[in-house]
């Protein structure tokens, strides 16, 4: 194809270098402290907001890139800095993706700025989909939403689990069942505005990794939201449900539409962690001496590093392809979004494990960051669809057969 190139344009290179500088100078020095504290790093979120890295404008600019690479480029650099702090910064983007996937333009204009706040008073948002008995199984959601015609309000009841920013969010985006007879097709997304009564979070979950990112269960007890807070609008939702009841194709399901949009971005997160571990292990191997020579001169270590670099580059190419396809409305006919997330997440787990092995005993201590990177990496094979779910999506896509 004439003019085909994989070289980044000037704007993309500038974005990469700008975000990398913030990750290197602001995020990395603070990473050990916030990992130990297991608290939301509000000062760093505010620093990101002050320079325009956290906010509606930056996210809109990245989404607007016609090539689709700006968001994964920025995401990779942030997660190269530290995954826990980066997710504290990027977690709001999942809620925004939920609004973007199902919402009307007026809803985006009203609620997305509320998700971020401003540089003087930054806010975060939460996407609440998974439940204690239903993670990847979106058809098992039990949270209910019913419409009260007398007040023009939706009433939400249920419990959501493992919500990033859950309970501390200014805006909660909630997936709830409107018609239980339709399974996953009977669901809709809802905006829960700031300060809405009935929203409660009793505890922050303590995690293996990503400790600087807040994760919590959220309870909705007769939570009343205005009728206009159903994503897509009531008429559009009712029309979709009517088609589903008639056995016709009803369009995208709320939670899955969000996951499909974000899977390449999650893949970019994993690539960033894998690359960070590779970079650290490479420099360590070039500096560390054993048996009278640099340890990189041992083929076993040199080959490990070569494989790490190859796998990371391969994962990035899958992420970039899926991001380009998503931005340009090219269908994921072979599960390309799931491919990118699957490959990148498993590369992250493998690369961080190999980095520890290359450092030996030192890699197992908290004196070196690869231990933290290894803890952070594991979640990528679990959240937003486990590796097993990604393989299921891909196998269904390539075969055209429903594989249970």
C-alpha positions in Angstrom: 0.0 0.0 0.0 1.4 3.3 -1.1 2.4 5.5 1.9 2.1 2.7 4.5 4.3 3.3 7.5 4.5 2.2 11.1 6.5 5.3 12.1 4.8 7.5 14.6 3.9 11.0 13.5 5.3 14.1 15.2 2.3 14.5 17.4 2.4 10.9 18.6 6.2 11.1 19.3 5.7 14.3 21.3 2.8 12.7 23.3 5.0 9.6 24.0 7.9 11.7 25.2 5.7 14.0 27.3 4.0 11.2 29.1 7.2 9.3 29.5 8.8 12.3 31.2 5.9 12.5 33.7 6.1 8.7 34.3 9.9 8.9 34.8 10.1 12.1 36.9 6.9 12.0 38.9 5.4 8.6 39.0 8.4 6.3 39.4 10.0 8.1 42.4 6.7 7.9 44.2 5.8 4.4 43.3 7.3 2.5 46.3 5.7 4.8 48.8 2.1 4.6 47.4 2.4 0.8 46.9 3.2 0.5 50.6 0.5 3.0 51.7 -2.1 1.3 49.5 -3.9 4.6 49.1 -5.1 6.7 46.2 -2.3 9.0 45.2 -4.4 12.2 45.0 -1.3 14.5 44.9 -0.1 12.8 41.7 -3.5 12.8 40.1 -3.6 16.5 40.8 -0.1 17.0 39.3 -1.4 15.1 36.2 -4.4 17.4 36.1 -2.3 20.5 36.4 -0.3 19.7 33.3 -3.3 18.5 31.3 -2.5 14.8 31.5 -5.6 14.0 33.5 -8.9 15.4 32.3 -11.6 15.4 29.7 -9.6 17.4 27.2 -6.6 15.1 27.1 -8.7 12.0 26.8 -10.8 13.6 24.0 -7.7 14.5 22.1 -6.4 10.9 22.4 -9.7 9.5 21.3 -9.8 11.9 18.3 -6.5 10.5 16.9 -7.7 9.1 13.5 -5.0 6.4 13.6 -6.2 5.3 17.0 -2.7 5.1 18.6 -2.5 8.1 20.9 -4.4 6.4 23.7 -2.4 3.2 23.8 0.9 5.2 23.4 0.0 7.4 26.4 -1.3 4.4 28.4 1.9 2.3 27.8 4.1 5.1 29.1 2.1 5.7 32.2 2.1 2.0 33.1 5.8 1.9 32.3 6.1 4.3 35.2 4.0 2.3 37.7 0.9 0.3 37.2 -0.8 1.2 40.5 -0.4 4.9 40.2 -1.2 4.8 36.5 -4.5 3.0 37.1 -5.4 5.6 39.7 -4.9 8.1 36.9 -6.5 6.1 34.1 -9.2 4.3 36.0 -11.7 7.1 35.3 -11.3 6.3 31.6 -13.2 3.1 32.0 -16.3 4.9 33.3 -15.9 7.4 30.5 -15.7 4.5 28.0 -19.0 3.2 29.5 -20.6 6.6 28.8 -19.1 6.8 25.4 -20.1 3.3 24.4 -23.8 3.7 25.2 -24.5 7.4 25.9 -26.0 10.2 23.8 -23.9 13.3 22.9 -25.7 15.3 25.5 -24.9 12.8 28.2 -21.2 12.8 27.3 -21.1 16.6 27.4 -22.9 16.7 30.8 -21.2 13.8 32.7 -17.7 13.3 31.4 -16.4 16.6 32.8 -18.0 15.5 36.1 -15.9 12.4 36.1 -12.6 14.4 36.2 -13.3 17.5 38.2 -10.6 20.1 37.7 -7.0 20.7 38.6 -7.9 22.5 41.8 -10.3 19.7 42.9 -9.7 16.5 40.8 -12.3 13.8 40.9 -12.4 10.2 39.8 -15.2 8.0 38.3 -16.1 4.3 38.6 -17.5 1.8 36.2 -19.5 -0.7 38.1 -20.2 -4.0 36.2 -18.9 -7.1 38.0 -20.7 -8.6 40.9 -19.8 -11.1 43.6 -21.3 -14.0 41.7 -20.8 -12.7 38.2 -17.6 -11.4 36.7 -16.9 -12.4 33.2 -20.5 -14.0 33.1 -22.3 -10.8 32.3 -25.6 -12.7 31.9 -25.4 -13.4 35.7 -25.8 -9.8 36.9 -28.4 -9.4 39.6 -28.4 -5.6 40.1 -31.8 -4.4 39.1 -33.1 -1.0 37.8 -36.8 -0.3 37.5 -38.5 2.8 36.1 -40.8 4.8 38.4 -43.2 6.6 36.1 -44.6 8.7 38.9 -41.3 10.5 39.5 -39.5 9.9 36.2 -36.7 8.1 38.1 -34.8 4.9 37.8 -34.5 2.9 41.1 -31.3 0.8 41.4 -30.7 -2.0 43.9 -27.8 -4.4 44.1 -24.2 -4.9 44.8 -21.2 -4.4 42.5 -17.8 -5.9 43.2 -14.1 -5.0 42.4 -15.0 -1.6 41.1 -12.0 0.6 40.4 -12.6 3.9 42.3 -15.8 2.4 43.7 -17.2 4.4 46.6 -14.8 7.3 46.2 -16.0 8.2 42.7 -17.8 11.5 41.9 -19.7 9.6 39.2 -20.6 5.9 39.1 -21.5 4.3 35.8 -23.6 1.2 36.7 -24.7 -1.7 34.5 -28.1 -3.1 35.8 -30.8 -5.5 34.6 -34.0 -3.8 33.3 -35.7 -7.0 32.0 -34.5 -10.2 33.7 -36.2 -12.4 31.1 -33.8 -11.3 28.4 -30.5 -12.2 30.2 -27.6 -10.1 29.1 -29.7 -8.4 26.4 -32.0 -7.0 29.1 -29.4 -4.7 30.7 -28.7 -1.0 30.5 -26.2 1.5 31.7 -26.9 4.2 34.2 -25.2 7.4 35.5 -25.3 7.8 39.2 -24.7 11.5 39.8 -22.5 12.9 42.6 -24.0 12.8 46.1 -26.9 10.5 45.2 -28.3 8.9 48.4 -28.2 5.1 48.8 -24.7 4.5 47.4 -22.4 3.0 50.0 -19.0 1.3 50.1 -18.1 -0.4 53.3 -14.4 -1.3 52.7 -11.5 -0.9 50.4 -10.2 -4.2 49.1 -6.6 -5.0 49.9 -4.9 -6.5 46.8 -1.9 -8.5 45.6 -0.9 -5.7 43.2 -2.0 -2.3 41.9 -2.1 -1.2 45.5 -2.2 2.5 44.7 -5.5 2.0 42.9 -8.7 2.0 44.9 -10.8 -1.1 44.5 -14.1 -1.6 46.4 -17.5 -3.2 46.5 -20.3 -0.8 46.0 -23.9 -1.2 47.3 -26.9 0.4 45.8 -29.9 0.6 48.1 -33.0 2.2 46.5 -30.7 4.5 44.6 -32.9 7.0 42.6 -31.5 8.7 39.6 -33.3 11.0 37.1 -34.9 9.4 34.1 -32.4 11.1 31.8 -29.5 9.1 33.5 -30.1 5.9 31.6 -27.4 5.8 28.9 -28.7 6.2 25.4 -32.1 7.6 26.6 -35.2 5.7 27.7 -36.8 5.5 24.3 -33.7 4.0 22.7 -33.3 1.5 25.5 -37.0 0.5 25.3 -36.7 0.0 21.5 -33.7 -2.2 22.0 -35.5 -4.3 24.6 -38.5 -4.6 22.3 -36.3 -6.0 19.5 -34.8 -8.4 21.9 -38.2 -9.7 23.0 -39.1 -10.3 19.4 -36.0 -12.3 18.9 -34.4 -9.7 16.7 -30.8 -8.4 16.9 -30.9 -5.9 19.7 -27.5 -4.2 19.4 -24.7 -3.9 21.9 -25.0 -5.0 25.5 -23.9 -2.3 28.0 -21.0 -4.0 29.8 -19.7 -5.9 26.8 -19.7 -2.8 24.6 -17.5 -1.1 27.2 -15.1 -4.1 27.5 -14.7 -4.3 23.7 -13.8 -0.6 23.6 -11.2 -0.8 26.3 -9.5 -4.2 25.7 -6.7 -2.7 23.5 -6.1 -0.1 26.1 -5.8 -2.8 28.8 -3.4 -4.5 26.5 -1.3 -1.3 26.3 -1.3 -1.2 30.1 0.2 -4.7 30.2 2.8 -3.8 27.5 3.9 -0.9 29.7 4.5 -3.1 32.7 6.3 -5.8 30.6 8.5 -3.2 29.0 9.4 -1.7 32.4 10.5 -5.1 33.7 12.5 -5.8 30.5 14.2 -2.4 30.7 15.2 -2.9 34.3 16.4 -6.5 33.8 18.4 -5.5 30.7 20.3 -2.7 32.6 20.9 -5.0 35.6 22.3 -7.8 33.4 24.6 -5.4 31.7 25.9 -4.1 35.0 25.9 -7.2 37.3 29.0 -9.4 37.3 29.2 -13.1 38.3 32.0 -15.6 37.7 34.2 -12.9 36.3 31.9 -11.5 33.6 28.7 -9.5 33.0 25.8 -11.8 33.4 24.3 -10.8 30.0 27.2 -12.6 28.5 25.6 -15.9 29.6 23.5 -17.2 26.7 20.6 -18.2 29.0 20.2 -14.6 30.2 20.9 -13.0 26.8 18.3 -15.3 25.2 15.7 -14.5 27.9 16.1 -10.8 27.2 15.9 -11.3 23.5 12.7 -13.3 23.9 11.3 -10.6 26.2 11.9 -7.9 23.7 10.4 -9.9 20.9 7.3 -10.8 22.8 6.8 -7.2 24.0 7.1 -5.9 20.5 4.6 -8.5 19.2 2.1 -7.7 21.9 2.4 -4.0 21.1 1.7 -4.6 17.4 -1.5 -6.5 18.3 -2.5 -3.7 20.6 -1.9 -1.1 17.9 -3.8 -3.1 15.3 -6.8 -3.5 17.5 -6.7 0.2 18.6 -6.6 1.3 14.9 -9.5 -1.1 14.1 -11.6 0.2 17.0 -11.0 3.8 16.1 -11.9 3.3 12.4 -14.9 1.0 13.0 -13.3 -2.0 11.5 -15.1 -5.1 12.9 -13.2 -7.5 15.2 -14.0 -10.4 13.0 -11.4 -12.7 14.6 -11.6 -11.3 18.1 -8.7 -8.9 17.5 -9.5 -6.8 20.6 -9.4 -9.9 22.7 -6.2 -11.1 21.0 -4.4 -7.9 21.9 -5.5 -8.1 25.6 -4.7 -11.8 25.8 -1.3 -11.6 24.3 -0.2 -8.5 26.2 -1.4 -9.7 29.6 0.3 -13.1 29.3 3.5 -11.4 28.1 3.4 -9.1 31.1 3.2 -12.0 33.6 5.9 -13.9 31.8 8.3 -11.0 31.3 8.0 -9.8 34.9 8.7 -13.4 36.1 11.7 -13.6 33.9 13.0 -10.2 35.2 12.9 -11.6 38.7 14.8 -14.7 37.6 17.5 -12.6 35.9 18.0 -10.5 39.1 18.0 -13.7 41.2 17.6 -13.2 44.9 17.7 -9.4 44.5 14.7 -9.6 42.2 12.6 -11.2 45.0 13.2 -8.2 47.4 11.5 -4.9 47.5 14.8 -3.2 46.9 14.2 -3.6 43.2 10.9 -2.7 41.4 10.6 -6.0 39.4 9.0 -7.6 42.5 6.2 -5.0 42.5 5.9 -5.2 38.7 5.4 -8.9 39.0 2.6 -8.4 41.5 1.0 -5.8 39.3 1.2 -7.8 36.1 -1.0 -10.7 37.3 -4.3 -8.8 37.2 -4.1 -8.3 33.5 -4.9 -12.0 32.9 -7.9 -11.6 35.2 -9.8 -8.3 35.0 -11.9 -7.1 32.0 -12.2 -10.7 30.9 -9.8 -13.5 32.0 -7.4 -15.1 29.6 -9.9 -18.0 29.3 -12.7 -15.6 28.3 -10.5 -14.0 25.7 -9.8 -17.4 24.2 -13.5 -18.1 24.2 -14.2 -14.8 22.4 -11.5 -15.5 19.8 -12.6 -19.1 19.2 -16.2 -18.1 18.7 -15.2 -15.4 16.3 -12.9 -17.6 14.1 -15.3 -20.6 14.0 -18.7 -18.8 13.9 -19.8 -21.5 16.4 -21.2 -20.8 19.9 -18.6 -22.5 22.1 -19.9 -22.8 25.7 
